[in-house]
């Protein structure tokens, strides 16, 4: 027995010197119960334990007969359990790190090109829309195609020269959305995806460019073409001619390769062919007729409330795409779906949105509505222009007119009431204008209204809405000639072009009250002092009521 010091727990050396193998040893000094384990039994568990000091009280019999099992557990090498725990901890840390790394990468690349996205032969991972736009622009600028012929002529051209239109915005969008299908695949840098330019090729422009650069002018074949004419507002034909034309198959292949992987200079060769006309006048005329049929379609869009917009023919012309292929001798007419979508998104609201305007009703002192001064307008904000754009594209592509409704949010207008205090009653039968304030007569003036049977002042309820101290008045005489009355004073309009004003040239008509012989073109002619009184004292919003029958002779 080894004593480790005063007050320490005694330990026993298993298989050690001086302790017989069958000696029964106490599991723990002074422990309750008679618990023993032979040194031989302990030693039999593991040869490697020979010489180890074992606290035998750790396997004290609890009375359930499991003393041997407890002894086995106590004697099991402790380093095995420690390494198992370490392994589990390491695995847990790795799992946490992988999950955290996945979500971090997913967040970081949500508005950037994903790992493994390739463009122009290089990785663009981590580039946002601004950097991608610059990358695309730079690649396009550095893309050249050198074209040669058998006569030794050479021209080096850009994609634009060769009729290639690159959509930079859509290319950037394609780069940002690449590998979007699976979030785990998206952030995996080992999974690669090449993105090419979003571009279209105008084969006629390609042929015309090479023809102009490589073939003498007097030998060039010219295709018949169509274009929208701003003067006639129609598509018209320009007739071509026969001659020599390039065979561009090799150049087209080089262009396709450049679109797939831009940023380098490629080479291609051309040969020539003799042709009567790359595209005939008849083919161009057929295409022009088809395009003009599209201009004649009625495409009308309403906002679900009170406003309607008809797409002008010129706008439809701007959406019309003509695709000419000299090799096939054809011109195809179609419509630019993206252009339609862009127009609907940016311009349709300017035509169909409405600002809410509360209605204003003029009422008398008892609350009865006399008339509506301001007509109410619901507030309208259109939405989902993408759907209506698809409908417009479908209608044009099917060569049919369409009346469409765009989805919108509508806010109903309210109604306000305005009590009338000032009122002017124009009595045509008496040829007078009587001014009231709070239903009390303030003034009565002699007038001469519009000419009987031709330009009569219109009966009804109106209100003064516009004033001029002095105005040059213009109009049309009965014989169709134009007249000008310069320097007309104290003008107060109440019904379109009808209003109160000074008419110094019609003093006799005002004095006699004779609209048959001296009537105006619809206005209420007055003496200057009377017209000025109304101008000074009757504010905008004053109710004007035109009543009574038109006289056929002077009333005074």
C-alpha positions in Angstrom: 0.0 0.0 0.0 1.2 3.4 -0.9 0.4 6.2 1.5 0.3 9.5 -0.3 0.5 11.5 2.9 -1.4 12.4 6.0 -5.1 12.3 5.5 -4.8 11.0 1.9 -6.9 8.3 0.4 -5.0 5.0 0.5 -4.3 3.4 -2.9 -3.2 -0.1 -3.6 -0.8 -1.2 -6.3 -2.3 -4.0 -8.2 0.0 -6.9 -8.8 2.7 -5.1 -6.9 5.3 -6.5 -4.5 4.2 -7.9 -1.2 0.4 -8.1 -2.0 -0.8 -11.6 -2.7 -3.0 -12.0 -5.8 -5.9 -13.4 -3.8 -5.8 -10.7 -1.1 -9.1 -9.1 -0.5 -8.7 -5.3 -0.4 -11.2 -2.7 0.8 -12.7 -0.6 -2.0 -12.8 2.5 0.2 -11.5 2.9 3.7 -14.2 3.2 6.3 -16.9 2.8 3.6 -20.2 1.2 4.9 -20.6 -2.4 4.0 -18.1 -5.1 3.4 -16.9 -4.4 -0.2 -13.9 -6.3 -1.4 -12.1 -7.0 -4.7 -9.2 -9.3 -5.1 -6.1 -7.9 -6.5 -5.9 -10.9 -8.9 -9.4 -10.0 -10.3 -8.4 -6.5 -10.8 -5.1 -7.5 -12.4 -7.0 -9.8 -14.8 -8.8 -6.9 -16.6 -6.0 -5.5 -18.5 -2.3 -6.4 -18.5 -1.5 -2.8 -19.1 -2.8 -2.0 -15.7 0.0 -3.7 -13.9 1.7 -1.3 -11.7 -1.1 1.3 -11.9 -2.5 2.8 -8.7 -6.3 2.3 -8.8 -8.7 3.9 -6.4 -10.7 0.7 -5.7 -13.4 2.7 -3.9 -14.6 3.9 -7.3 -16.1 0.4 -7.9 -17.8 0.0 -4.6 -20.7 -2.5 -4.6 -24.0 -0.7 -4.5 -25.7 -3.9 -3.8 -27.0 -4.7 -7.2 -24.4 -7.2 -8.2 -22.7 -4.9 -10.9 -19.4 -4.6 -9.1 -17.6 -6.4 -11.9 -19.1 -4.1 -14.6 -18.3 -1.0 -12.6 -14.7 -2.3 -12.2 -14.5 -2.8 -16.0 -15.6 0.8 -16.6 -13.3 2.2 -14.0 -10.4 0.2 -15.5 -11.2 1.2 -19.2 -8.4 3.4 -20.6 -9.5 7.1 -20.1 -7.8 8.4 -23.2 -10.3 6.5 -25.5 -13.3 8.4 -24.1 -11.5 11.7 -24.3 -10.6 11.3 -28.0 -14.2 10.4 -28.8 -15.4 13.6 -27.2 -12.8 15.6 -29.0 -13.8 14.1 -32.3 -17.5 14.9 -31.7 -16.6 18.4 -30.8 -14.5 18.9 -33.9 -17.3 17.5 -36.1 -19.8 19.8 -34.5 -17.5 22.8 -35.0 -17.0 21.9 -38.6 -20.8 21.5 -39.2 -21.4 24.9 -37.6 -18.6 26.5 -39.7 -20.0 25.0 -42.9 -23.5 26.2 -42.2 -22.3 29.6 -41.2 -20.1 29.8 -44.2 -23.0 28.8 -46.5 -25.3 31.5 -45.2 -22.6 34.1 -45.2 -21.7 33.3 -48.8 -25.3 33.3 -49.8 -25.8 36.7 -48.2 -22.6 38.1 -49.7 -23.4 37.0 -53.2 -27.1 37.8 -53.2 -26.4 41.0 -55.3 -23.1 39.8 -56.9 -22.0 37.3 -59.5 -21.7 33.9 -57.8 -18.5 31.9 -57.5 -17.8 29.9 -60.6 -19.5 32.4 -63.0 -17.3 32.9 -66.0 -17.5 35.7 -68.6 -15.0 36.3 -71.5 -12.9 33.4 -70.2 -12.5 34.8 -66.7 -14.2 34.6 -63.4 -16.4 37.5 -62.4 -17.3 36.2 -59.0 -18.1 38.9 -56.4 -18.6 41.7 -59.0 -21.8 43.8 -58.4 -23.9 45.2 -61.2 -21.7 48.3 -61.6 -18.5 46.4 -62.0 -20.2 43.8 -64.2 -21.4 46.6 -66.5 -17.9 47.9 -66.8 -16.6 44.4 -67.4 -19.1 43.8 -70.2 -18.5 47.2 -71.8 -14.7 46.6 -71.7 -15.1 43.1 -73.2 -17.3 44.4 -76.0 -14.9 47.2 -76.8 -12.0 44.7 -77.0 -13.9 42.3 -79.3 -12.7 42.7 -82.9 -13.1 40.5 -86.0 -10.6 40.8 -88.9 -12.2 39.9 -92.2 -10.1 39.1 -95.3 -10.9 38.1 -98.9 -9.0 36.3 -101.6 -7.9 39.6 -103.2 -6.0 40.6 -100.1 -8.5 43.1 -98.8 -8.7 43.3 -95.0 -11.0 45.1 -92.6 -11.0 44.9 -88.8 -14.4 45.6 -87.4 -16.1 45.9 -84.0 -19.3 44.0 -83.1 -21.3 47.2 -83.7 -19.8 47.6 -87.2 -20.9 44.1 -88.0 -24.5 44.7 -87.0 -24.3 43.2 -83.6 -26.4 44.9 -80.9 -25.4 44.0 -77.4 -27.9 44.4 -74.6 -25.6 45.3 -71.7 -28.4 45.5 -69.1 -29.6 42.0 -69.9 -26.1 40.6 -70.0 -25.4 42.0 -66.5 -28.8 40.5 -65.4 -27.8 37.1 -66.8 -24.5 37.3 -64.9 -26.1 38.1 -61.6 -28.7 35.4 -62.0 -26.4 32.6 -63.2 -26.4 29.5 -61.0 -29.6 30.6 -59.3 -31.4 27.3 -59.5 -29.9 25.7 -56.3 -28.5 27.8 -53.4 -25.8 25.1 -52.6 -24.7 24.9 -56.2 -24.7 28.8 -56.5 -22.0 29.3 -53.8 -19.9 26.3 -55.0 -16.9 27.6 -56.8 -16.1 24.2 -58.4 -19.4 24.4 -60.3 -18.7 26.7 -63.2 -21.1 28.4 -65.7 -20.1 30.5 -68.7 -22.4 33.4 -69.5 -22.3 34.9 -73.0 -23.4 38.3 -74.3 -27.1 38.9 -74.8 -26.9 40.2 -78.4 -28.8 40.2 -81.7 -27.2 40.2 -85.2 -28.6 42.3 -88.0 -27.5 40.3 -91.0 -28.5 43.0 -93.4 -26.3 45.5 -91.5 -23.5 42.9 -91.5 -23.7 42.4 -95.3 -24.0 46.2 -96.0 -20.9 46.9 -93.9 -18.7 44.3 -95.6 -20.1 45.3 -99.0 -19.2 48.9 -98.4 -15.7 48.1 -97.1 -14.6 45.4 -99.5 -16.5 45.8 -102.8 -16.1 48.8 -105.2 -19.2 51.1 -105.2 -20.1 50.4 -108.9 -20.1 46.6 -108.2 -22.0 46.5 -105.0 -25.3 44.6 -104.7 -27.9 46.6 -102.7 -30.8 45.0 -100.9 -34.3 46.6 -101.0 -35.1 47.9 -97.5 -38.0 49.5 -95.6 -38.1 52.3 -93.0 -40.6 54.4 -91.2 -41.0 57.8 -92.9 -41.7 60.7 -90.5 -43.5 62.7 -93.2 -46.0 60.1 -94.4 -46.1 58.3 -91.1 -45.8 55.0 -93.0 -43.2 52.4 -93.7 -41.8 53.0 -97.2 -39.6 50.9 -99.6 -36.2 51.8 -100.9 -35.5 49.7 -104.0 -32.1 47.9 -104.2 -30.0 46.7 -107.2 -28.1 43.7 -108.4 -24.3 43.3 -108.1 -21.6 41.6 -106.1 -22.4 40.5 -102.5 -20.3 38.9 -99.8 -20.9 35.4 -98.5 -20.8 35.9 -94.8 -21.1 32.4 -93.3 -17.6 32.4 -91.9 -18.0 35.9 -90.4 -21.3 34.8 -88.8 -19.5 31.9 -87.1 -16.8 34.2 -85.8 -19.5 36.6 -84.5 -21.2 33.7 -82.7 -17.9 32.7 -81.1 -17.3 36.3 -80.1 -20.7 36.6 -78.5 -20.0 33.3 -76.6 -16.5 34.5 -75.4 -15.9 38.2 -76.1 -12.8 40.2 -75.5 -10.5 39.0 -78.2 -9.8 39.5 -81.9 -10.9 36.7 -84.2 -10.4 36.2 -88.0 -12.8 35.2 -90.8 -12.7 35.1 -94.6 -15.3 36.0 -97.1 -16.0 35.1 -100.7 -18.3 36.9 -103.1 -21.3 36.0 -105.2 -23.1 37.7 -108.1 -26.8 38.4 -107.4 -29.7 40.2 -109.1 -30.7 41.8 -105.8 -30.1 40.5 -102.3 -33.7 41.4 -101.2 -36.2 42.1 -104.0 -38.6 45.1 -104.2 -41.5 42.7 -104.0 -40.2 41.2 -100.7 -39.7 44.6 -99.2 -43.1 45.8 -100.3 -44.8 42.8 -98.6 -42.9 43.6 -95.4 -43.8 47.3 -95.6 -47.5 46.4 -96.0 -47.3 44.1 -93.0 -45.6 46.8 -90.9 -48.2 49.5 -92.0 -51.0 47.1 -91.0 -49.6 47.1 -87.5 -49.7 51.0 -87.5 -53.4 50.8 -88.3 -54.2 48.7 -85.3 -56.1 50.3 -82.4 -54.3 49.5 -79.1 -56.3 51.2 -76.3 -55.5 50.9 -72.6 -57.7 52.2 -69.8 -56.9 52.6 -66.1 -60.1 50.9 -64.8 -61.6 54.3 -64.0 -62.1 57.3 -66.3 -58.9 57.6 -68.4 -58.1 55.9 -71.6 -54.9 56.0 -73.7 -54.6 55.0 -77.3 -51.1 54.1 -78.4 -50.0 56.4 -81.2 -49.0 54.9 -84.6 -45.5 56.5 -84.2 -45.0 54.6 -80.9 -46.0 51.3 -82.6 -43.5 52.1 -85.3 -40.8 52.5 -82.7 -41.6 49.0 -81.5 -41.6 47.5 -85.0 -38.5 45.4 -85.8 -37.6 44.5 -89.4 -35.1 41.6 -89.7 -33.6 41.3 -93.1 -31.6 38.3 -94.3 -29.9 38.9 -97.7 -28.8 35.3 -97.9 -32.4 34.2 -97.9 -33.8 37.4 -99.6 -36.4 38.0 -96.9 -37.5 40.7 -94.5 -39.4 39.6 -91.4 -41.6 42.0 -89.4 -41.9 41.6 -85.6 -42.2 43.6 -82.5 -39.6 44.4 -79.8 -41.1 42.9 -76.6 -38.5 44.6 -74.4 -39.2 48.0 -75.9 -42.9 47.5 -75.3 -42.2 46.5 -71.7 -39.9 49.5 -71.1 -42.5 51.9 -72.5 -45.3 50.5 -70.4 -43.1 50.7 -67.3 -41.8 54.2 -67.8 -44.5 56.1 -69.9 -47.9 54.5 -69.3 -48.3 56.1 -65.9 -47.9 59.6 -67.4 -51.0 58.9 -69.5 -53.2 56.9 -67.1 -52.3 57.9 -63.5 -54.8 60.4 -62.0 -54.4 62.8 -59.1 -57.3 62.7 -56.7 -59.4 65.8 -56.8 -62.3 66.3 -54.5 -65.6 67.4 -56.0 -66.8 70.9 -55.2 -70.5 71.6 -55.3 -72.0 75.1 -55.2 -75.0 75.2 -52.9 -77.5 77.9 -51.9 -78.1 79.1 -48.4 -80.4 76.2 -47.7 -77.9 73.5 -48.8 -79.4 72.7 -52.2 -76.9 71.9 -54.8 -77.0 74.4 -57.6 -74.2 73.0 -59.7 -70.8 71.3 -59.6 -68.0 73.8 -59.7 -65.2 71.2 -59.7 -65.8 67.7 -61.0 -64.4 65.0 -58.7 -61.6 62.8 -59.9 -60.6 59.5 -58.3 -56.9 59.0 -57.6 -55.5 56.3 -59.8 -52.0 54.6 -59.7 -51.5 51.9 -62.3 -49.5 48.8 -61.4 -48.4 45.5 -63.0 -47.5 47.0 -66.3 -45.7 43.8 -67.3 -49.0 42.0 -67.8 -50.5 44.7 -70.1 -47.1 44.9 -72.0 -47.5 41.1 -72.7 -51.0 41.7 -73.9 -50.0 44.5 -76.2 -47.2 42.4 -77.6 -49.6 39.5 -78.2 -52.1 41.7 -79.9 -49.6 43.3 -82.3 -47.9 39.9 -83.0 -51.4 38.5 -83.9 -52.2 41.6 -86.0 -55.3 42.5 -84.0 -56.7 45.5 -82.3 -57.2 45.4 -78.5 -58.9 47.3 -75.7 -57.0 46.5 -72.5 -57.3 47.4 -68.8 -54.2 47.9 -66.7 -54.4 46.9 -63.0 -54.5 49.9 -60.7 -55.1 51.2 -57.2 -58.1 53.6 -57.0 -58.7 56.1 -54.3 -62.3 57.5 -54.3 -62.7 61.3 -54.3 -64.7 63.2 -51.6 -67.2 65.9 -52.1 -67.0 69.4 -50.6 -69.8 72.0 -50.6 -69.3 75.7 -51.2 -72.1 78.1 -50.2 -72.8 80.7 -52.9 -72.9 84.3 -51.6 -72.4 86.2 -54.9 -74.7 85.4 -57.8 -75.4 87.1 -61.1 -78.6 86.3 -62.9 -78.5 87.1 -66.7 -82.1 87.4 -67.8 -82.2 87.1 -71.6 -85.9 88.1 -71.9 -85.2 91.4 -70.0 -81.6 91.8 -71.3 -80.4 92.6 -67.8 -77.7 91.3 -65.4 -78.7 91.4 -61.7 -76.1 90.9 -59.0 -77.1 89.2 -55.6 -75.2 88.9 -52.4 -76.7 86.5 -49.9 -79.9 86.6 -52.0 -80.1 90.4 -51.7 -80.1 92.5 -54.9 -77.0 94.6 -55.1 -77.0 95.9 -58.7 -78.9 95.6 -61.9 -77.2 96.4 -65.3 -78.5 96.7 -68.9 -76.8 94.3 -71.2 -77.0 92.9 -74.8 -76.5 89.1 -75.0 -75.6 86.9 -78.0 -77.3 87.3 -81.3 -80.7 85.7 -81.7 -80.6 82.4 -83.6 -76.9 82.3 -84.2 -74.7 83.0 -81.1 -77.1 83.1 -78.3 -75.7 83.2 -74.7 -76.2 79.7 -73.5 -78.8 79.1 -70.7 -77.6 77.3 -67.6 -75.6 77.6 -64.4 -71.9 78.6 -64.5 -69.4 80.4 -62.4 -66.7 83.0 -63.1 -63.4 81.2 -63.6 -61.1 83.6 -65.4 -60.6 87.4 -65.5 -58.6 89.9 -67.7 -58.3 93.6 -67.2 -57.6 93.9 -70.9 -57.6 91.3 -73.7 -57.5 91.1 -77.4 -60.5 89.0 -78.5 -60.5 86.9 -81.6 -63.2 84.8 -83.3 -65.0 83.8 -86.5 -67.6 85.9 -88.3 -70.7 84.4 -89.8 -69.1 84.5 -93.3 -66.1 82.5 -92.0 -63.7 85.4 -91.8 -61.7 86.1 -88.7 -62.2 89.1 -86.5 -60.0 90.7 -83.8 -61.3 93.1 -81.1 -58.2 94.6 -79.5 -58.0 96.0 -76.0 -61.3 94.7 -74.7 -61.6 95.8 -71.0 -62.9 94.2 -67.8 -63.4 90.6 -69.0 -65.0 88.0 -66.7 -65.4 84.6 -68.3 -68.1 82.2 -67.0 -68.8 79.6 -69.8 -65.9 78.8 -72.1 -65.5 81.8 -74.3 -68.7 83.5 -73.0 -68.2 86.3 -70.4 -69.0 89.8 -69.3 -67.0 92.6 -70.9 -67.0 96.2 -72.0 -68.5 96.6 -75.5 -68.1 100.3 -76.3 -68.8 99.5 -80.0 -72.3 98.2 -79.1 -73.7 101.1 -77.0 -76.9 101.1 -79.0 -77.5 97.4 -78.5 -77.0 97.7 -74.8 -79.3 100.7 -74.5 -82.1 99.0 -76.5 -81.7 95.5 -75.3 -81.7 94.2 -78.8 -79.8 90.9 -79.3 -81.6 90.3 -82.6 -80.2 93.4 -84.3 -77.1 94.0 -82.2 -76.3 90.7 -80.5 -72.8 89.6 -79.7 -70.9 86.3 -80.5 -72.2 84.9 -77.2 -70.7 87.3 -74.6 -72.7 89.6 -72.4 -72.0 93.1 -73.7 -71.9 95.8 -71.0 -71.1 99.5 -70.6 -67.6 100.0 -69.3 -68.4 101.1 -65.8 -70.8 98.2 -65.3 -68.3 95.6 -66.6 -65.7 97.1 -64.3 -68.0 96.9 -61.3 -68.5 93.1 -61.9 -64.8 92.7 -62.4 -64.0 94.5 -59.1 -66.8 93.1 -56.9 -67.6 89.6 -58.2 -64.8 87.2 -57.4 -63.9 84.0 -59.2 -66.4 81.4 -58.2 -69.3 83.7 -58.4 -72.4 81.8 -59.6 -73.7 82.9 -63.0 -77.3 81.8 -64.0 -78.4 82.5 -67.6 -82.2 82.3 -67.7 -85.2 83.5 -69.8 -86.2 83.3 -73.5 -84.3 85.0 -76.3 -86.2 88.1 -77.4 -86.9 88.7 -81.1 -87.0 92.5 -80.9 -85.6 95.3 -78.6 -86.9 95.1 -75.0 -86.2 98.7 -74.1 
